Amino acid sequence: MALPGSAVQLRRILAHFPQELSLAFAYGSGVFRQAGAAAGLSANNMLDFVFAVDDSVTWHMMNLLKNKSHYSFLKFLGPKQISNIQNCGAGIYYNTLVPFHGRMIKYGVIGTNFLIEDLLHWKTLYVAGRLQKPVKILTQNENGKLQAALVSNLKSAVTAAFLMLPESFSEEDLYMQIAGLSYSGDFRMIIGEDGLKVQNIVKPNVPHFQKLYANILQDCPQVVYKHQLGRLEIDKSPEGQFTQLMALPRTLQQKITTLVDPPGKNRDVEEILLQVAHDPDCGLVVHQGLKKSVTYSMRKMYKMTKGWLRKTS
């Protein structure tokens, strides 16, 4: 459940930032309870935010005037250079370990157009992955493209999860699969983060996942959603899986095709995905494509950021 009184506290914090935001949300264990060893420490956990902005340079310029102490040495480079760093890798710039009225916060800034691309095509699955799990939306403007992309991201998450699940499964199984999508291939889950992180996110927050996905599940023609029993059944025929594969985000489709198609053969995507749909290991192929996509994105983010910092040092 959400922490008592957190909505008021989060909006008070938001009021200290430039208000030219297309979307602002809070996420993580400081906002939603998690199971595991840190379950009782939620009120002391860092508060995590993401701010989507139409004009990154202008937003950073205004934020430097209001909150210059939040930035590292990069504040001396100015808003344009900070925006250049933001555009590296996952397209998001974070100020971390910011003390704020007795709490520690961190916040990421991402361009609205970059966010829309990630939501629609899973270009990095970094912010899109966070928005596949329950978050607390603090403000959102009337950008129709952004709203459509937010819904598309949730539908894509359901589709990818369906392909990796058996014919019949529980709601909790579905949410576990969805919550784990953005952690596929993430080395932090092996060497740094809690190995039970996905389970700890889902178990205490099943009602929040239901609120997020209920309408999509009820409207999906390929699933029988037995809400009262908490069970689902999906079409695992090759035809059903082909329909789902064709609905996946573009980046994931591309990663799947590079796994399956031998170099130099250059078959079209539809032909390759039809082959995958008939493969008994279709779900495994999708998982490997997802793993490859997330691993590639993290390596690219690391290399681009490292290269940019080397140029400025």
C-alpha positions as CSV (number, residue, x, y, z in Angstrom):
1,M,0.0,0.0,0.0
2,A,1.1,3.6,-0.5
3,L,2.8,5.2,2.5
4,P,0.3,7.3,4.6
5,G,0.3,11.0,3.7
6,S,2.9,10.5,1.0
7,A,0.9,12.3,-1.7
8,V,0.9,15.5,0.2
9,Q,4.6,15.2,0.9
10,L,5.5,14.4,-2.7
11,R,3.5,17.4,-4.0
12,R,5.2,19.7,-1.5
13,I,8.5,18.5,-2.8
14,L,7.4,18.9,-6.4
15,A,6.5,22.6,-5.7
16,H,10.2,23.4,-5.2
17,F,11.0,22.6,-8.9
18,P,10.2,24.4,-12.2
19,Q,6.7,23.6,-13.1
20,E,7.1,23.3,-16.8
21,L,6.5,19.5,-16.7
22,S,4.7,17.2,-19.1
23,L,4.8,14.4,-16.6
24,A,6.1,14.0,-13.0
25,F,5.9,10.8,-11.1
26,A,7.4,9.2,-7.9
27,Y,8.3,5.5,-7.7
28,G,10.2,3.0,-5.6
29,S,10.3,1.8,-2.0
30,G,9.9,5.3,-0.6
31,V,6.4,5.5,-2.2
32,F,5.2,1.9,-2.3
33,R,5.8,-0.7,0.3
34,Q,8.1,-3.6,-0.6
35,A,8.6,-7.0,1.0
36,G,11.9,-8.3,2.2
37,A,14.6,-7.2,4.6
38,A,13.9,-3.4,4.0
39,A,10.1,-3.6,4.3
40,G,10.0,-1.8,7.6
41,L,12.4,1.0,6.4
42,S,10.2,2.4,3.7
43,A,9.6,5.7,5.5
44,N,13.4,6.3,5.5
45,N,14.1,5.1,2.0
46,M,15.1,7.6,-0.7
47,L,12.3,9.2,-2.6
48,D,12.7,8.7,-6.4
49,F,11.2,11.0,-9.0
50,V,11.2,11.4,-12.8
51,F,10.3,14.7,-14.5
52,A,9.5,14.8,-18.2
53,V,10.1,18.2,-19.8
54,D,9.5,19.6,-23.3
55,D,12.6,21.8,-23.3
56,S,15.5,20.3,-21.3
57,V,17.9,23.2,-21.7
58,T,15.3,25.8,-20.4
59,W,14.2,23.5,-17.5
60,H,17.8,22.9,-16.3
61,M,18.5,26.6,-16.6
62,M,15.5,27.4,-14.3
63,N,16.4,24.6,-12.0
64,L,20.0,25.8,-11.6
65,L,18.6,29.1,-10.5
66,K,16.3,27.5,-7.9
67,N,18.3,24.4,-6.9
68,K,21.9,24.8,-7.9
69,S,23.1,22.8,-5.0
70,H,21.4,19.7,-6.3
71,Y,23.9,19.4,-9.2
72,S,27.4,18.0,-9.1
73,F,30.4,19.8,-10.6
74,L,28.4,19.7,-13.9
75,K,26.5,22.9,-12.7
76,F,29.6,24.8,-13.8
77,L,29.2,23.6,-17.4
78,G,25.7,25.2,-17.7
79,P,22.3,23.9,-18.8
80,K,23.2,23.2,-22.4
81,Q,26.0,20.8,-21.5
82,I,23.9,19.2,-18.8
83,S,21.2,18.5,-21.4
84,N,23.9,17.0,-23.7
85,I,24.8,14.6,-20.9
86,Q,21.1,13.9,-20.4
87,N,20.8,12.8,-24.0
88,C,23.4,10.1,-23.6
89,G,22.3,6.5,-23.2
90,A,18.9,6.2,-21.6
91,G,18.2,9.9,-22.2
92,I,17.8,10.8,-18.6
93,Y,19.8,12.9,-16.2
94,Y,19.8,12.2,-12.5
95,N,20.6,14.4,-9.5
96,T,21.1,12.0,-6.6
97,L,21.5,12.1,-2.8
98,V,19.7,15.4,-2.5
99,P,18.8,16.3,1.1
100,F,15.3,17.7,1.2
101,H,13.3,18.5,4.4
102,G,14.7,15.5,6.4
103,R,14.5,13.0,3.4
104,M,16.9,12.1,0.7
105,I,15.6,12.4,-2.8
106,K,16.9,11.7,-6.3
107,Y,15.3,12.9,-9.5
108,G,15.7,12.2,-13.2
109,V,15.0,14.6,-16.0
110,I,14.0,13.2,-19.4
111,G,12.8,14.9,-22.6
112,T,9.1,14.4,-23.4
113,N,9.9,13.2,-27.0
114,F,12.6,10.8,-25.8
115,L,10.2,9.4,-23.2
116,I,7.5,8.9,-25.8
117,E,10.0,7.0,-28.0
118,D,10.9,4.7,-25.1
119,L,7.3,4.0,-24.2
120,L,6.3,3.2,-27.8
121,H,9.4,1.3,-29.0
122,W,11.3,0.3,-25.8
123,K,14.4,2.1,-27.1
124,T,16.1,1.7,-23.8
125,L,13.3,0.3,-21.5
126,Y,14.7,2.4,-18.7
127,V,11.9,4.9,-17.9
128,A,9.3,2.8,-19.8
129,G,10.2,-0.1,-17.5
130,R,9.5,2.0,-14.4
131,L,6.2,3.0,-15.8
132,Q,5.2,-0.7,-16.2
133,K,5.1,-0.9,-12.4
134,P,2.9,1.1,-10.1
135,V,4.0,4.8,-9.7
136,K,2.4,7.8,-8.2
137,I,1.6,10.3,-10.9
138,L,2.0,13.8,-9.5
139,T,1.3,15.9,-12.5
140,Q,0.5,15.3,-16.2
141,N,-0.3,17.8,-18.9
142,E,-2.8,17.2,-21.8
143,N,-0.2,15.9,-24.3
144,G,-2.2,13.4,-26.3
145,K,0.8,11.6,-27.7
146,L,2.3,11.1,-24.3
147,Q,-1.0,9.7,-22.9
148,A,-1.3,7.3,-25.8
149,A,2.3,6.2,-25.4
150,L,1.8,5.5,-21.7
151,V,-1.2,3.2,-22.5
152,S,0.8,1.5,-25.4
153,N,3.7,0.8,-23.0
154,L,1.3,-1.1,-20.6
155,K,-0.2,-3.1,-23.5
156,S,3.2,-4.0,-24.7
157,A,4.2,-5.2,-21.3
158,V,1.2,-7.5,-21.1
159,T,1.9,-8.8,-24.6
160,A,5.6,-9.6,-23.8
161,A,4.6,-11.3,-20.5
162,F,1.9,-13.4,-22.3
163,L,4.5,-14.8,-24.7
164,M,6.7,-15.9,-21.8
165,L,4.0,-17.5,-19.7
166,P,2.2,-20.8,-20.0
167,E,-1.4,-21.2,-21.2
168,S,-2.9,-20.8,-17.7
169,F,-1.4,-18.8,-14.9
170,S,-2.3,-16.5,-11.9
171,E,-2.5,-12.8,-11.8
172,E,0.5,-12.7,-9.6
173,D,2.5,-14.7,-12.1
174,L,1.6,-12.1,-14.7
175,Y,2.6,-9.2,-12.6
176,M,5.8,-10.9,-11.6
177,Q,6.6,-11.4,-15.3
178,I,5.8,-7.7,-16.1
179,A,7.8,-6.3,-13.2
180,G,10.8,-8.4,-14.3
181,L,10.8,-7.2,-17.9
182,S,13.1,-4.2,-17.4
183,Y,15.5,-6.2,-15.2
184,S,16.2,-8.8,-17.9
185,G,19.9,-8.7,-18.6
186,D,20.5,-6.1,-15.9
187,F,23.8,-6.9,-14.2
188,R,22.7,-5.1,-11.1
189,M,20.3,-7.9,-10.4
190,I,23.2,-10.3,-10.2
191,I,25.9,-8.3,-8.4
192,G,24.3,-5.4,-6.6
193,E,20.6,-5.5,-6.1
194,D,18.3,-7.8,-4.1
195,G,17.8,-11.0,-6.1
196,L,14.2,-11.2,-4.9
197,K,13.6,-7.6,-5.9
198,V,10.8,-8.5,-8.4
199,Q,8.9,-10.6,-5.9
200,N,9.4,-8.0,-3.2
201,I,7.9,-5.3,-5.5
202,V,4.9,-7.4,-6.6
203,K,3.6,-9.2,-3.5
204,P,2.7,-6.2,-1.4
205,N,1.3,-4.3,-4.4
206,V,-0.9,-6.7,-6.3
207,P,-3.9,-4.3,-5.9
208,H,-1.9,-1.5,-7.5
209,F,-0.9,-3.7,-10.4
210,Q,-4.6,-4.7,-10.8
211,K,-5.6,-1.1,-11.0
212,L,-2.9,-0.4,-13.6
213,Y,-3.8,-3.4,-15.8
214,A,-7.4,-4.4,-15.2
215,N,-8.9,-2.5,-18.2
216,I,-6.2,-3.8,-20.6
217,L,-6.8,-7.4,-19.5
218,Q,-10.6,-7.1,-19.7
219,D,-10.4,-5.6,-23.2
220,C,-7.8,-8.1,-24.6
221,P,-9.4,-10.5,-27.0
222,Q,-6.6,-13.1,-26.5
223,V,-7.1,-13.7,-22.8
224,V,-9.8,-15.1,-20.6
225,Y,-9.6,-13.1,-17.4
226,K,-11.2,-14.8,-14.4
227,H,-11.0,-11.8,-12.1
228,Q,-12.7,-13.4,-9.1
229,L,-10.4,-16.4,-9.2
230,G,-7.3,-14.4,-10.0
231,R,-6.6,-16.6,-13.0
232,L,-5.9,-16.0,-16.7
233,E,-5.9,-18.2,-19.8
234,I,-4.3,-17.1,-23.1
235,D,-4.1,-18.3,-26.7
236,K,-0.8,-20.2,-27.1
237,S,-1.5,-21.4,-30.7
238,P,1.0,-20.3,-33.3
239,E,-1.6,-17.9,-34.7
240,G,-2.1,-16.3,-31.3
241,Q,1.6,-16.0,-30.6
242,F,2.2,-14.5,-34.1
243,T,-0.4,-11.8,-33.3
244,Q,1.4,-11.1,-30.0
245,L,4.8,-11.0,-31.6
246,M,3.7,-8.6,-34.3
247,A,2.4,-6.3,-31.5
248,L,5.7,-6.1,-29.6
249,P,7.7,-2.9,-29.6
250,R,10.0,-2.3,-32.5
251,T,13.3,-2.6,-30.6
252,L,12.3,-6.0,-29.1
253,Q,11.2,-7.3,-32.5
254,Q,14.6,-6.3,-33.9
255,K,16.5,-8.1,-31.2
256,I,14.4,-11.2,-31.7
257,T,15.1,-11.2,-35.4
258,T,18.9,-10.8,-34.9
259,L,18.8,-13.9,-32.6
260,V,16.9,-16.0,-35.1
261,D,18.0,-14.8,-38.6
262,P,21.4,-16.0,-39.7
263,P,23.8,-13.2,-40.8
264,G,23.4,-12.3,-44.5
265,K,20.0,-13.9,-44.9
266,N,18.0,-10.6,-44.5
267,R,14.5,-12.0,-44.3
268,D,11.7,-9.6,-43.4
269,V,10.6,-9.2,-39.8
270,E,7.1,-10.7,-40.4
271,E,8.6,-13.9,-41.8
272,I,11.0,-14.3,-38.9
273,L,8.4,-13.7,-36.3
274,L,6.1,-16.3,-38.0
275,Q,8.9,-18.8,-37.6
276,V,9.3,-17.9,-33.9
277,A,5.5,-18.2,-33.4
278,H,5.7,-21.9,-34.4
279,D,8.8,-22.5,-32.2
280,P,8.0,-24.6,-29.1
281,D,10.6,-22.3,-27.3
282,C,8.9,-19.1,-28.5
283,G,8.8,-17.7,-24.9
284,L,12.5,-18.4,-24.4
285,V,13.3,-16.6,-27.7
286,V,11.4,-13.6,-26.5
287,H,13.1,-13.6,-23.1
288,Q,16.5,-13.8,-24.8
289,G,15.6,-10.9,-27.1
290,L,14.5,-8.9,-24.1
291,K,17.7,-9.8,-22.2
292,K,19.8,-8.7,-25.2
293,S,17.9,-5.5,-25.6
294,V,18.3,-4.4,-21.9
295,T,22.0,-5.5,-21.8
296,Y,22.7,-3.5,-25.0
297,S,21.0,-0.4,-23.6
298,M,22.9,-0.5,-20.3
299,R,26.2,-0.9,-22.1
300,K,25.4,1.9,-24.5
301,M,24.4,4.2,-21.7
302,Y,27.6,3.4,-19.8
303,K,29.9,3.9,-22.8
304,M,28.2,7.1,-24.0
305,T,28.3,8.7,-20.6
306,K,31.9,7.7,-19.9
307,G,32.9,9.0,-23.3
308,W,31.2,12.3,-22.8
309,L,32.7,12.8,-19.3
310,R,36.2,12.0,-20.8
311,K,35.7,14.8,-23.4
312,T,34.8,17.3,-20.7
313,S,37.6,16.4,-18.3
